[in-house]
């Protein structure tokens, strides 16, 4: 099972799950890309380990977690 985790800002707030669990890596990757389209600005690090997005609230970091 895979899920998308999102960390808002750099404070001590724990990461939250964006969406629900996904059975394959392909499905969770597609869900993550759809989630990032809700932001005006988004991208990923060169290695593809995590994605980031910026909105009026803060800079967010998203990544895929396997359970």
C-alpha positions, 0 to 999 in steps of 0.5 A, spaced: 500 500 500 502 506 498 500 513 500 502 521 499 504 524 505 504 532 505 508 536 509 506 544 510 511 549 511 517 547 516 514 548 523 513 542 527 506 540 524 506 532 522 505 530 515 498 529 513 496 524 508 493 527 501 488 522 498 487 515 500 491 509 500 493 506 493 495 499 491 500 500 486 506 505 485 503 507 478 497 509 481 500 513 487 504 517 482 498 519 478 494 521 484 500 525 486 501 529 480 494 530 480 494 533 487 500 537 485 496 540 479 491 544 484 497 548 486 500 554 481 507 552 482 510 545 483 516 541 481 520 535 484 527 534 486 532 532 481 532 525 483 525 524 483 525 523 491 520 528 493 515 533 490 514 540 492 508 545 491 507 553 493 501 556 495 498 562 499 499 558 505 506 556 505 511 551 501 509 544 501 513 538 500 510 531 498 513 524 497 510 517 496 510 512 502 510 505 502 506 501 508 
